[in-house]
Amino acid sequence: MDLKQTLTDIARAIVDSPDAVVVEMNEDGDDVELVLSVAEDDTGMVIGRHGKIAKAIRQIMKVAATKTGKRVTVEIK
């Protein structure tokens, strides 16, 4: 399972400007850091009210990473 592509697909489904979605991946052994960047106008859509959508995205990515035996953190810029 490609964690970077999974996060990209989730973010593109949420935002108004899917072409502006960029995911950077830093891997250090079993730890994976994903940095999600979206258009400035779409930042609120990805974070959601009180961070609910951001929490949901992080939870989905943790489940996906567990299937690959890795630990993932998602940062939204």
C-alpha positions in Angstrom: 0.0 0.0 0.0 1.4 3.4 -1.0 0.8 5.8 1.9 1.7 8.9 -0.1 -0.8 8.1 -2.8 -3.5 7.2 -0.3 -3.1 10.6 1.4 -3.0 12.4 -2.0 -6.3 10.7 -3.0 -8.0 11.6 0.2 -6.9 15.2 0.1 -7.9 15.6 -3.6 -11.4 14.3 -2.8 -11.9 17.0 -0.2 -10.4 20.2 -1.7 -11.7 22.5 -4.5 -8.2 22.7 -6.2 -7.1 19.1 -6.4 -4.1 20.0 -8.7 -2.6 22.0 -5.8 -2.3 19.0 -3.5 1.3 18.1 -2.8 2.4 15.3 -0.4 6.0 15.0 0.7 7.2 11.8 2.3 10.1 11.4 4.8 10.9 7.8 5.8 13.2 6.8 8.6 13.0 3.1 9.2 9.5 2.2 10.3 8.6 5.9 10.9 6.9 7.7 8.0 6.2 11.5 8.0 3.8 12.8 5.5 3.6 16.5 4.9 0.4 17.6 3.1 0.3 21.0 1.3 -2.9 22.3 -0.3 -3.9 25.6 -1.8 -4.3 28.4 0.8 -8.1 28.6 0.2 -8.4 24.8 0.8 -6.6 24.7 4.1 -9.8 25.1 6.1 -11.5 22.3 4.2 -8.7 19.9 5.1 -8.6 20.9 8.7 -12.3 21.1 9.3 -14.2 22.5 12.3 -12.2 22.1 15.4 -9.8 19.9 13.5 -12.3 17.1 13.0 -11.4 16.3 9.4 -7.6 16.5 10.1 -8.1 14.0 13.0 -10.1 11.7 10.7 -7.4 11.9 8.0 -4.7 11.1 10.5 -6.7 8.1 11.9 -7.2 6.7 8.4 -3.5 7.0 7.6 -2.6 5.3 10.9 -4.8 2.4 10.0 -3.3 2.2 6.5 0.2 2.4 7.9 -0.5 -0.4 10.4 -1.2 -2.7 7.5 2.3 -2.0 6.2 3.9 -2.3 9.6 4.9 1.3 9.8 4.1 4.3 12.0 2.9 7.4 10.3 2.5 11.1 11.2 0.6 13.5 9.1 1.4 17.2 9.1 -0.8 19.7 7.3 0.7 22.9 6.0 
